[in-house]
Amino acid sequence: MENNIEVCKCEEIHNDCVNCVKESMLKDEVFTDVSELFKVFGDYTRIKIIYALLKKELCVCDIAEVLNMSQSSISHQLRVLKAARLVKFRKEGKVVYYSLDDEHVGSIFNAGLSHVEHK
């Protein structure tokens, strides 16, 4: 083992396996898009916002109160989340309510949570 990572000692390429995977590889643009999505998920504050919105639709004031942060900080993070299509909003009079864009966002969060809680 090198640096606690198992290293394959064989010299043989398993062509049937390699060809199977090569034939199904996604385009580089797709990998880039997925990578960018996970970068957005890679921020502590944004993850907390996603969790809060998983529980309830909230306005900026509510999110700021839940996270004990300024409204301007929350607004900035919501812009990032909205640009990544992870949150959406609706207006009710002067109040703007935020929620998760679709069920996939909650599924991604819950899959990550399940993974880190798995022992």
C-alpha positions as CSV (number, residue, x, y, z in Angstrom):
1,M,0.0,0.0,0.0
2,E,1.2,3.5,-0.9
3,N,-0.1,6.2,1.3
4,N,-2.9,4.0,2.5
5,I,-4.1,3.4,-1.0
6,E,-4.2,0.0,-2.6
7,V,-2.2,-0.1,-5.8
8,C,-2.9,-2.6,-8.6
9,K,0.1,-4.8,-9.2
10,C,-1.1,-6.3,-12.5
11,E,0.1,-5.2,-15.9
12,E,-3.0,-6.4,-17.8
13,I,-5.5,-4.1,-19.2
14,H,-9.1,-5.5,-19.1
15,N,-10.1,-4.3,-22.5
16,D,-13.7,-5.4,-22.3
17,C,-14.2,-3.4,-19.1
18,V,-12.2,-0.4,-20.4
19,N,-14.2,-0.3,-23.7
20,C,-17.5,-0.6,-21.9
21,V,-16.7,2.4,-19.7
22,K,-15.2,4.4,-22.6
23,E,-18.4,3.9,-24.7
24,S,-20.6,5.2,-22.0
25,M,-18.4,8.2,-20.9
26,L,-20.3,11.5,-20.8
27,K,-19.1,14.6,-22.7
28,D,-16.6,16.8,-20.9
29,E,-19.2,19.6,-20.7
30,V,-21.4,17.4,-18.6
31,F,-18.6,16.6,-16.2
32,T,-17.9,20.4,-16.0
33,D,-21.5,21.2,-15.2
34,V,-21.7,18.5,-12.5
35,S,-18.4,19.7,-11.1
36,E,-19.7,23.3,-10.9
37,L,-22.9,22.1,-9.2
38,F,-20.9,20.4,-6.5
39,K,-18.8,23.5,-6.0
40,V,-22.0,25.4,-5.1
41,F,-22.8,22.6,-2.6
42,G,-19.2,22.9,-1.3
43,D,-20.0,26.0,0.8
44,Y,-20.9,25.8,4.5
45,T,-23.4,28.6,4.4
46,R,-25.1,27.5,1.2
47,I,-25.5,24.0,2.6
48,K,-27.2,25.5,5.7
49,I,-29.5,27.5,3.5
50,I,-30.4,24.5,1.5
51,Y,-31.2,22.6,4.7
52,A,-33.4,25.4,6.0
53,L,-35.3,25.5,2.7
54,L,-35.6,21.8,2.7
55,K,-37.7,22.2,5.9
56,K,-39.7,25.3,4.9
57,E,-40.1,28.1,2.4
58,L,-38.5,31.2,3.9
59,C,-37.9,34.9,3.1
60,V,-34.4,36.4,3.4
61,C,-35.2,37.8,6.9
62,D,-36.2,34.4,8.1
63,I,-33.1,32.7,6.7
64,A,-30.9,35.4,8.2
65,E,-32.5,34.8,11.6
66,V,-32.2,31.0,11.4
67,L,-28.5,31.2,10.4
68,N,-27.8,34.2,12.6
69,M,-26.3,36.1,9.7
70,S,-26.9,39.4,7.9
71,Q,-29.5,39.7,5.3
72,S,-26.9,41.0,2.8
73,S,-24.8,37.8,3.3
74,I,-27.9,35.6,2.9
75,S,-28.9,37.6,-0.3
76,H,-25.5,37.0,-1.8
77,Q,-25.6,33.3,-1.2
78,L,-29.2,33.1,-2.5
79,R,-28.0,34.7,-5.7
80,V,-25.4,32.0,-6.1
81,L,-27.9,29.3,-5.4
82,K,-30.4,30.8,-7.8
83,A,-27.8,31.1,-10.6
84,A,-27.1,27.4,-10.1
85,R,-30.9,26.7,-10.3
86,L,-30.9,25.3,-6.8
87,V,-33.4,27.7,-5.3
88,K,-36.4,29.6,-6.7
89,F,-38.5,32.4,-5.4
90,R,-42.0,33.8,-5.4
91,K,-43.3,37.2,-4.5
92,E,-46.2,37.8,-2.2
93,G,-46.7,41.5,-2.0
94,K,-43.4,43.0,-0.8
95,V,-42.2,39.6,0.6
96,V,-40.0,37.3,-1.5
97,Y,-40.1,33.7,-0.4
98,Y,-37.4,31.2,-1.3
99,S,-37.7,27.5,-1.7
100,L,-35.7,24.7,-3.3
101,D,-35.9,24.7,-7.1
102,D,-37.1,21.0,-7.3
103,E,-37.0,17.7,-5.5
104,H,-33.5,16.9,-6.9
105,V,-31.9,19.5,-4.7
106,G,-33.3,17.8,-1.6
107,S,-32.2,14.4,-2.9
108,I,-28.6,15.6,-3.5
109,F,-28.5,17.1,0.0
110,N,-30.0,14.0,1.6
111,A,-27.7,11.7,-0.3
112,G,-24.7,13.7,1.0
113,L,-26.1,13.7,4.6
114,S,-26.8,10.0,4.4
115,H,-23.2,9.4,3.3
116,V,-21.6,11.4,6.0
117,E,-23.8,9.8,8.7
118,H,-23.1,6.3,7.5
119,K,-20.7,4.4,9.8
